[in-house]
Amino acid sequence: MSFSKSADPRVERHIADALESIRASFAAFPESSAIRAVALGGGYGRGEGGATPDGMPYNDLDFFVVMNGKAPSPALHRLLDGISAEWGAKLSIDIDFCCVRSLKALYKDADTLMLQELFAGSRIVFGDEHIFDDAPHRPFSGLPWTEAARLLLNRGAGLLFARQRASDSTEAEFVRRNIHKAALGCGDAILIVHHDYRGTGTERLEALRSYYEASWLVPAYEAALEFKYAPGTGKDPDFACHLDCWFRTLTLVATEITGQIASADAACSAGRIARSGPRSLKSLILSVCSAPVLPGMLYPPAVHPRVKLLRLLTDCLQHPDRETDTFIRLWKRYN
Protein backbone atom coordinates (compact mmCIF):
# COMPACT_ATOMS: atom_id res chain seq x y z
CA MET A 1 0.00 0.00 0.00
CA SER A 2 1.29 3.45 -0.88
CA PHE A 3 1.62 6.28 1.61
CA SER A 4 -0.13 8.86 -0.56
CA LYS A 5 -3.46 8.69 -2.32
CA SER A 6 -1.82 9.50 -5.66
CA ALA A 7 1.08 7.07 -5.09
CA ASP A 8 3.42 9.70 -6.55
CA PRO A 9 6.81 7.90 -6.62
CA ARG A 10 8.62 11.05 -5.49
CA VAL A 11 6.63 11.50 -2.28
CA GLU A 12 6.70 7.73 -1.68
CA ARG A 13 10.51 7.84 -1.75
CA HIS A 14 10.68 10.82 0.58
CA ILE A 15 8.51 9.15 3.20
CA ALA A 16 10.21 5.76 2.83
CA ASP A 17 13.61 7.41 3.37
CA ALA A 18 12.31 9.24 6.43
CA LEU A 19 10.86 6.06 7.95
CA GLU A 20 14.06 4.10 7.37
CA SER A 21 16.12 6.83 9.05
CA ILE A 22 13.67 7.05 11.94
CA ARG A 23 13.74 3.25 12.35
CA ALA A 24 17.55 3.32 12.50
CA SER A 25 17.43 6.08 15.12
CA PHE A 26 15.19 4.03 17.38
CA ALA A 27 17.26 0.88 16.81
CA ALA A 28 20.42 2.72 17.89
CA PHE A 29 18.75 4.31 20.92
CA PRO A 30 20.32 2.92 24.13
CA GLU A 31 16.90 2.63 25.78
CA SER A 32 15.18 1.00 22.80
CA SER A 33 14.14 -2.01 24.93
CA ALA A 34 11.72 0.32 26.75
CA ILE A 35 9.83 0.86 23.49
CA ARG A 36 7.39 -1.79 22.36
CA ALA A 37 6.60 -0.27 18.96
CA VAL A 38 6.56 2.91 16.92
CA ALA A 39 3.68 3.20 14.44
CA LEU A 40 3.00 5.72 11.69
CA GLY A 41 -0.65 6.68 11.82
CA GLY A 42 -2.55 9.53 10.19
CA GLY A 43 -3.21 9.85 6.48
CA TYR A 44 0.14 8.46 5.36
CA GLY A 45 -0.26 5.44 7.62
CA ARG A 46 -3.59 4.67 5.91
CA GLY A 47 -2.38 5.40 2.37
CA GLU A 48 -4.42 8.62 2.15
CA GLY A 49 -1.69 11.23 2.47
CA GLY A 50 -1.29 14.19 0.16
CA ALA A 51 1.35 14.85 -2.49
CA THR A 52 2.14 18.34 -3.74
CA PRO A 53 2.62 18.98 -7.49
CA ASP A 54 6.40 18.88 -6.99
CA GLY A 55 6.25 15.48 -5.28
CA MET A 56 6.62 16.52 -1.65
CA PRO A 57 4.53 15.35 1.32
CA TYR A 58 2.07 17.93 2.63
CA ASN A 59 0.38 16.49 5.72
CA ASP A 60 1.99 15.88 9.10
CA LEU A 61 3.68 12.57 9.88
CA ASP A 62 1.91 11.31 13.01
CA PHE A 63 3.69 8.66 15.06
CA PHE A 64 2.52 6.68 18.07
CA VAL A 65 5.25 5.48 20.44
CA VAL A 66 3.98 2.65 22.65
CA MET A 67 6.16 2.04 25.68
CA ASN A 68 6.66 -1.20 27.61
CA GLY A 69 4.91 0.09 30.72
CA LYS A 70 7.33 2.91 31.50
CA ALA A 71 7.01 6.63 31.11
CA PRO A 72 9.13 8.17 28.32
CA SER A 73 12.52 9.20 29.66
CA PRO A 74 14.15 12.62 29.11
CA ALA A 75 16.57 10.88 26.73
CA LEU A 76 13.66 9.60 24.63
CA HIS A 77 12.11 13.05 24.50
CA ARG A 78 15.42 14.45 23.25
CA LEU A 79 15.53 11.75 20.58
CA LEU A 80 12.00 12.57 19.43
CA ASP A 81 12.72 16.30 19.39
CA GLY A 82 15.82 15.66 17.28
CA ILE A 83 13.92 13.51 14.78
CA SER A 84 11.14 16.09 14.54
CA ALA A 85 13.59 18.90 13.91
CA GLU A 86 15.68 16.97 11.35
CA TRP A 87 12.91 15.51 9.24
CA GLY A 88 10.57 18.43 9.71
CA ALA A 89 13.22 20.62 8.09
CA LYS A 90 13.94 18.13 5.30
CA LEU A 91 10.30 17.58 4.36
CA SER A 92 8.89 20.99 5.39
CA ILE A 93 6.12 19.35 7.40
CA ASP A 94 5.47 18.70 11.09
CA ILE A 95 6.70 15.42 12.57
CA ASP A 96 4.57 14.60 15.62
CA PHE A 97 5.06 11.88 18.23
CA CYS A 98 2.42 10.74 20.71
CA CYS A 99 3.92 8.65 23.54
CA VAL A 100 1.79 6.29 25.63
CA ARG A 101 3.00 4.28 28.62
CA SER A 102 1.58 0.97 27.44
CA LEU A 103 -0.73 -0.71 24.97
CA LYS A 104 -3.34 -0.96 27.72
CA ALA A 105 -3.19 2.80 28.22
CA LEU A 106 -3.60 3.35 24.49
CA TYR A 107 -6.65 1.11 24.38
CA LYS A 108 -8.43 3.26 26.98
CA ASP A 109 -9.22 5.63 24.12
CA ALA A 110 -10.17 2.86 21.71
CA ASP A 111 -13.59 4.37 20.96
CA THR A 112 -12.12 7.53 19.46
CA LEU A 113 -11.95 8.17 15.73
CA MET A 114 -8.19 8.72 15.92
CA LEU A 115 -7.46 5.27 17.34
CA GLN A 116 -9.98 3.38 15.22
CA GLU A 117 -8.33 4.85 12.14
CA LEU A 118 -4.93 3.89 13.58
CA PHE A 119 -6.05 0.29 14.07
CA ALA A 120 -7.60 0.22 10.59
CA GLY A 121 -4.44 1.42 8.86
CA SER A 122 -0.92 2.10 10.13
CA ARG A 123 2.73 1.25 9.46
CA ILE A 124 4.97 -0.22 12.15
CA VAL A 125 8.26 1.66 11.88
CA PHE A 126 10.07 0.01 14.79
CA GLY A 127 9.41 -2.84 17.21
CA ASP A 128 6.56 -5.32 17.41
CA GLU A 129 5.09 -5.77 13.94
CA HIS A 130 1.98 -7.43 15.41
CA ILE A 131 1.28 -4.95 18.19
CA PHE A 132 -2.20 -4.09 16.91
CA ASP A 133 -3.23 -7.61 15.91
CA ASP A 134 -5.54 -7.85 18.93
CA ALA A 135 -6.59 -4.20 18.96
CA PRO A 136 -10.22 -3.52 19.92
CA HIS A 137 -11.50 -2.80 16.42
CA ARG A 138 -14.94 -1.20 16.25
CA PRO A 139 -17.04 -0.67 13.15
CA PHE A 140 -16.84 2.96 12.09
CA SER A 141 -20.62 3.01 12.25
CA GLY A 142 -20.34 2.56 16.02
CA LEU A 143 -18.35 5.71 16.71
CA PRO A 144 -20.01 7.72 19.52
CA TRP A 145 -21.56 11.07 18.68
CA THR A 146 -19.05 12.73 21.00
CA GLU A 147 -16.48 12.20 18.24
CA ALA A 148 -18.64 14.35 15.96
CA ALA A 149 -18.66 17.03 18.66
CA ARG A 150 -14.86 16.74 18.93
CA LEU A 151 -14.54 17.25 15.17
CA LEU A 152 -16.77 20.31 15.23
CA LEU A 153 -14.80 21.74 18.13
CA ASN A 154 -11.40 21.21 16.53
CA ARG A 155 -12.35 22.25 13.00
CA GLY A 156 -14.25 25.24 14.35
CA ALA A 157 -11.14 26.22 16.29
CA GLY A 158 -9.24 25.93 13.00
CA LEU A 159 -11.65 28.42 11.44
CA LEU A 160 -11.13 30.76 14.37
CA PHE A 161 -7.35 30.62 13.94
CA ALA A 162 -7.70 31.05 10.17
CA ARG A 163 -9.72 34.23 10.64
CA GLN A 164 -7.15 35.59 13.08
CA ARG A 165 -4.31 35.05 10.58
CA ALA A 166 -6.15 35.95 7.37
CA SER A 167 -4.53 39.38 7.10
CA ASP A 168 -1.00 37.92 7.25
CA SER A 169 0.12 36.97 3.74
CA THR A 170 2.76 34.63 5.15
CA GLU A 171 -0.01 32.55 6.72
CA ALA A 172 -1.99 32.01 3.51
CA GLU A 173 -1.29 28.28 3.40
CA PHE A 174 -2.29 27.84 7.06
CA VAL A 175 -5.55 29.66 6.39
CA ARG A 176 -6.28 27.67 3.23
CA ARG A 177 -5.57 24.34 4.94
CA ASN A 178 -7.74 25.03 7.98
CA ILE A 179 -10.70 26.23 5.93
CA HIS A 180 -10.59 23.03 3.87
CA LYS A 181 -10.20 20.90 7.01
CA ALA A 182 -13.33 22.53 8.40
CA ALA A 183 -15.34 21.29 5.41
CA LEU A 184 -14.02 17.75 5.88
CA GLY A 185 -14.74 17.90 9.61
CA CYS A 186 -18.32 19.04 9.00
CA GLY A 187 -19.03 16.21 6.56
CA ASP A 188 -17.41 13.61 8.81
CA ALA A 189 -19.39 14.85 11.83
CA ILE A 190 -22.66 14.43 9.92
CA LEU A 191 -21.70 10.89 8.92
CA ILE A 192 -20.69 9.98 12.48
CA VAL A 193 -24.00 11.03 14.03
CA HIS A 194 -25.82 9.08 11.31
CA HIS A 195 -23.63 6.01 12.06
CA ASP A 196 -22.42 6.14 8.46
CA TYR A 197 -18.75 7.03 8.71
CA ARG A 198 -16.55 5.23 6.16
CA GLY A 199 -12.90 4.20 6.03
CA THR A 200 -11.70 6.40 3.14
CA GLY A 201 -12.31 9.95 2.03
CA THR A 202 -13.81 8.95 -1.31
CA GLU A 203 -16.20 6.56 0.43
CA ARG A 204 -17.23 9.29 2.84
CA LEU A 205 -17.87 11.71 -0.02
CA GLU A 206 -20.18 9.20 -1.71
CA ALA A 207 -22.00 8.57 1.57
CA LEU A 208 -22.44 12.31 2.16
CA ARG A 209 -24.06 12.70 -1.26
CA SER A 210 -26.96 10.57 -0.06
CA TYR A 211 -27.98 13.06 2.64
CA TYR A 212 -30.32 15.56 1.05
CA GLU A 213 -30.32 17.81 4.13
CA ALA A 214 -26.53 18.20 3.73
CA SER A 215 -26.41 18.66 -0.05
CA TRP A 216 -25.11 22.22 0.40
CA LEU A 217 -21.95 20.77 2.00
CA VAL A 218 -21.02 18.35 -0.79
CA PRO A 219 -19.19 20.86 -3.10
CA ALA A 220 -17.05 22.13 -0.22
CA TYR A 221 -16.30 18.60 0.97
CA GLU A 222 -15.36 17.49 -2.54
CA ALA A 223 -13.02 20.48 -3.01
CA ALA A 224 -11.46 19.89 0.41
CA LEU A 225 -10.87 16.22 -0.38
CA GLU A 226 -9.19 17.18 -3.66
CA PHE A 227 -6.98 19.59 -1.73
CA LYS A 228 -6.15 16.92 0.88
CA TYR A 229 -4.95 14.45 -1.75
CA ALA A 230 -3.36 16.99 -4.13
CA PRO A 231 -2.59 20.19 -2.19
CA GLY A 232 -1.74 23.15 -4.34
CA THR A 233 -4.57 22.49 -6.77
CA GLY A 234 -8.03 23.99 -7.06
CA LYS A 235 -9.42 27.39 -6.04
CA ASP A 236 -8.93 29.01 -2.65
CA PRO A 237 -11.89 28.28 -0.33
CA ASP A 238 -14.22 31.04 0.78
CA PHE A 239 -14.06 31.60 4.54
CA ALA A 240 -17.57 33.02 4.95
CA CYS A 241 -19.09 30.10 3.05
CA HIS A 242 -17.25 27.53 5.18
CA LEU A 243 -18.12 29.32 8.41
CA ASP A 244 -21.78 29.13 7.39
CA CYS A 245 -21.32 25.42 6.67
CA TRP A 246 -19.93 24.95 10.17
CA PHE A 247 -22.93 26.67 11.77
CA ARG A 248 -25.40 24.68 9.67
CA THR A 249 -23.61 21.43 10.48
CA LEU A 250 -23.78 22.25 14.18
CA THR A 251 -27.55 22.55 13.88
CA LEU A 252 -27.87 19.27 11.95
CA VAL A 253 -25.69 17.43 14.45
CA ALA A 254 -27.64 18.84 17.41
CA THR A 255 -30.90 17.68 15.81
CA GLU A 256 -29.59 14.17 15.27
CA ILE A 257 -28.10 13.89 18.77
CA THR A 258 -31.17 15.13 20.65
CA GLY A 259 -33.86 13.73 18.37
CA GLN A 260 -35.49 17.16 18.33
CA ILE A 261 -35.44 19.80 15.61
CA ALA A 262 -32.79 22.32 16.62
CA SER A 263 -33.28 26.00 15.92
CA ALA A 264 -31.02 27.82 13.50
CA ASP A 265 -29.45 29.60 16.46
CA ALA A 266 -25.95 28.14 16.75
CA ALA A 267 -25.58 28.94 20.45
CA CYS A 268 -28.82 27.09 21.17
CA SER A 269 -27.63 24.07 19.17
CA ALA A 270 -24.30 24.04 21.01
CA GLY A 271 -26.15 24.21 24.32
CA ARG A 272 -28.34 21.24 23.36
CA ILE A 273 -25.26 19.20 22.49
CA ALA A 274 -23.69 20.06 25.85
CA ARG A 275 -26.82 19.04 27.78
CA SER A 276 -26.83 15.68 25.97
CA GLY A 277 -23.21 14.88 26.82
CA PRO A 278 -22.35 11.70 28.76
CA ARG A 279 -21.93 12.21 32.51
CA SER A 280 -18.99 11.04 34.62
CA LEU A 281 -17.29 11.84 37.90
CA LYS A 282 -14.09 12.76 36.07
CA SER A 283 -15.98 15.28 33.95
CA LEU A 284 -17.54 16.77 37.09
CA ILE A 285 -14.10 17.31 38.62
CA LEU A 286 -12.78 18.88 35.40
CA SER A 287 -15.80 21.18 35.19
CA VAL A 288 -15.34 22.35 38.76
CA CYS A 289 -11.66 23.02 38.05
CA SER A 290 -12.54 25.12 35.02
CA ALA A 291 -15.27 27.12 36.78
CA PRO A 292 -12.91 29.84 38.13
CA VAL A 293 -11.73 30.53 34.57
CA LEU A 294 -15.18 30.45 33.01
CA PRO A 295 -18.17 29.99 35.36
CA GLY A 296 -20.42 28.97 32.46
CA MET A 297 -18.36 25.81 32.03
CA LEU A 298 -19.84 24.40 35.24
CA TYR A 299 -23.19 23.50 33.67
CA PRO A 300 -24.07 20.72 33.06
CA PRO A 301 -21.62 19.83 35.85
CA ALA A 302 -20.88 16.18 35.00
CA VAL A 303 -20.36 16.69 31.25
CA HIS A 304 -16.79 16.92 29.93
CA PRO A 305 -15.64 20.52 29.37
CA ARG A 306 -14.63 19.64 25.81
CA VAL A 307 -18.29 19.17 24.85
CA LYS A 308 -19.34 22.37 26.58
CA LEU A 309 -16.61 24.37 24.87
CA LEU A 310 -18.68 24.28 21.68
CA ARG A 311 -20.90 26.98 23.17
CA LEU A 312 -17.95 29.27 23.87
CA LEU A 313 -16.48 28.60 20.42
CA THR A 314 -19.80 29.45 18.80
CA ASP A 315 -19.79 32.78 20.59
CA CYS A 316 -16.25 33.52 19.39
CA LEU A 317 -17.09 32.64 15.78
CA GLN A 318 -20.31 34.65 15.75
CA HIS A 319 -18.65 37.78 17.15
CA PRO A 320 -15.27 38.52 15.50
CA ASP A 321 -14.53 41.25 18.05
CA ARG A 322 -14.97 38.90 21.01
CA GLU A 323 -11.94 38.03 23.18
CA THR A 324 -10.73 34.50 22.35
CA ASP A 325 -7.90 33.93 24.84
CA THR A 326 -10.13 32.10 27.32
CA PHE A 327 -11.45 29.70 24.70
CA ILE A 328 -7.97 28.97 23.32
CA ARG A 329 -6.59 28.33 26.80
CA LEU A 330 -9.43 25.94 27.70
CA TRP A 331 -9.31 24.25 24.28
CA LYS A 332 -5.63 23.48 24.70
CA ARG A 333 -6.22 22.16 28.21
CA TYR A 334 -9.19 19.86 27.58
CA ASN A 335 -8.97 18.82 23.96
N, C-alpha and C positions, 0 to 999 in steps of 0.2 A: 504494500500500500504506500502511495506517495505521501509526502508531508503536505503538499499544497493541492488545492482543488484542481488547478490547471496542470499539475505535474510538470511545470517548467523545469527542464534539466538544470538550469543555472541555479535556481533557488533550492532545488533538491540537493545539489552539491554543497551549497553554502551551509545548509542545515546539517547535512551528514557530517561535514568537516567539524562543525561546532560540537555535535554530539560525540564524535570520536575523541576530540580534545577534552571535553568535559568528562567523559568516561575515564580517560587516562589520568586526569587530575584526581578523581575520586580513588582510583586504584592505587595511586602513589601516596595518598593521604595516610599519615601514620595511624590515624584513628579510624580507618575504614571499616574495621570489624564492628564498630558501633552503628554502622549504617546497614539497614536491611536491604533497602533498594532506593533507587532514584528513578522516577518515572517522568517522562515528558507528557503533560496533559495538554489542555487547550485545543485550539483549532489544528495546530500542526500535529499534535498527538493523534487526532482523529482523521487526519488526511483532508482537513477543510481549511487549511491556512491560505493566506493570500500571497500573491506574487506580483510585484510591481512590473511595469513594462520593461524595465532594465534588468529583470531577473533577480531582484533582491527580496528577502522576506519583509513583511510589513507589520504583522501582528507580533505581540509579545511571545517569547518562549516561556511557558509556565511549567515549572518543575515541582514535583512533590518529593520531598526527602523523608522517607519513613525510617525512623530510628529503631534500634533493638531495645526499646524500653528505657532509654536514657535521654535526658535533655541534651540538645545540641550544645557542644562546648564552645568556648570563645574561639578556639582554633578552627572549628568547623565554620563558624560565622565569618571568620577572616577568609577562609577558602571560598565561601559562597560570594562574599563581596568582591573578591579578586576575579572570580569567573564572570560575575555580572559586569564588572567594569571592562574586562578584556573583550568579551564577546559582544557586549552592548555597543562598544566603540567600533568593532569590526563590522557588525551587521546593522548598526544604526537603529536598533530596537531595544526594548527593555528585556532584560533577562531576570525573571522573578523566581524565587525559591520559597516554597512553603514547607516548613519543617514540622513534623508531628512526632511525638515521643514514641508511638507504637502503632501497629496496624489496628489494634483495638481502639485506640484514641481516634484514628482516622474514621473508623466505621461508626462512631457516634454521630457523625453528620451524614450518614449514608442516604438519608432521604432528601438531600439537597440536589439541585440540578447540577451543580459543579461536580459533585462526586459521582453521580450516576453517569454523567458524560465521561468522566475519567475511567470508570469501570467498563464503559462501552467501547472506549477507544483510547489507547495510550501506548507509549513506547518505553520499555524498560531500558534505561541508559546504563545503569550500573546495579549489580547485586542480583537478587532473587528474581529470575525471569518469570516465575509462577506466583508472584506475590498476590496477584488479584484473582487467581483461579477460583477461590472460594469467596469472593467478594459478594456482599448482599445486593445482587442486582435486583432492581425493581423495574417494572414496565414504566416507560415514560408517561403513560396515561395515568399512572398512580401518583404522580408528583403532587404534593399538597399545594393548596392555593396560596399558602404563605410564600412559596417560591415566585409566584406571579407578583405578589406585593414587593418582594425583594427586587425583582427586575424593574418594576416601576420606580422604586426608590432610587436605585443606582443609575438607571438611565435618565431619570428626571434630574438627578444631581449632575449628570453629565451635561444636560441642557443648561442647567444653571451656570456651570463653569464655562460652557461655550459662550453664553451671553456675556459673561464677565470679561472674556478675552477677545471678543469679536472685533474690538477696535484696534487690536495689536496685530499688525500684518505678519509678524513673525510667528503668530499662533494660528495661522490660517488652517494648517493641516490638523491641529488639535481640534479646532472648531468643527471642521468638516467631518472628522472621524466620529466625534461625539454626537453630532446631529444624526448621522447615519445609524449609529449604535442605538439611538433612542427609537428609531423606527423598528429595528429588529427586536428590541426589548418589548415594544408595544405588541407586536404581532405574536411574539412568544408568550407573553403574559395572557393574551386572549386564548391561545391554544391550551395553555396549562389549566386555566379555570374551566375549560370545556373538556378536560381530560383527553386532549387530542394532540399533545406535543409529539413531534417526530424526531428521529435521530439525525437527520441531515437538513441543511438549510433549504435545499430544493424541495425536499418532502414537506417541510413546514410551509413553504410558499404555496404549494399546491393545496395543502390542507386549509390554509387561510382563505384561499379563493372560494371555498365552499360556504363561508360565513357571510351571508348577505349584509348583516348589520355592521360588518367591518370592511365592506367593499372599498370604502374611501381610503383604507390603509394600504391596500394591496400595491398601488404604484410606488409608494414610498418604501415599502418592504422590499419590493423587487429591485429598486434602484440601490437600496442599502446592501442587499445581498450581492449585487454585481460589484459594488465597491469593496465589499469584504473579500471577495475572491480575486478581484483584479483592481486593486487600489490605483488611483491615478487616472481612471477612466470615468466617463459619464459627466453629467452636469453637477455643479455645486448644489447641495440641498438648501431649501428655503427654511430658515429658522422658524419663522412665524407659523408656517404650515405644519412643521413637525411638533411645535409646542401645542398647537391645536389638536393634533393627533394624540399627544400624550394625555391631554385633558379628556378627550373623548374616550380613550381607552380606559382611563381611570373610572369613568362612569359605567362603561360596559362591564368591567371587572367587578365593580361594587354590586351591580345588579346580579351578576352570576353568583357571587359569593353569598349574598344575603337572600336571594330568591325573591327580592322585591325590586320594582322598578326604581332606580336611583334618579334623582333629579339631575339636571344639567349642571348644577352647582358643584364645582370640583371639591370645595372644602367639605360639603355635605357628604359627597361620595367617599372622601378620605376618612371622614369621621365614622361612616358606616363600616368601612373595612376595619378600622381600629376596634370598634365595638365587637366585631365578629372574631377577633383574634383569639387563638388558643391561650388558655390561662395556665400559669405555673407559678410555683413559689419563687423560682429563680427570677422570673420576669417581674414579680412583685418587688423583690429586693432591688433589681436594677431600676425600676420605675421610681422607687423611693429615693435611690441615690441620685437620680437625675432631676428630682423635683426642685432642689435649690437653684439649679441652672435654668430650668424652665418649668414652672409649676404646672402648666397644662399637660406635661408629660405624665402626670400621676394618674390620669384617668383614661381608660379603665385601668385600675391599679395592677392587675395580675397579667396584663398583656405586655409582650416584649416591646421595649421602646422603639425598636426598629420598625415595627408595624405602625406605631403611632406617629413616627416621624413623617409619614406621608402627609399628614395634615399641615405640619410646619413647612414642608417642602412646597406644598400647593400654595401656601401663602406667599412664599418667596418668589415663586414663578409668576403668580398673578400680579404681584406688585414689584416691578423692577427697582423701585427706590427703597425697598425694605432691606433692613440690615440682615445679612446672611451668616455672620460669624457664628452665631449660636447654633444654627442648623449644621454648618460644616463641622463644628467641634463635636456635636452629638453624633453626626453621621459617621465620622471617623472612629468614634468610641464604640458604637454599637453595631456597626455594619459587619 
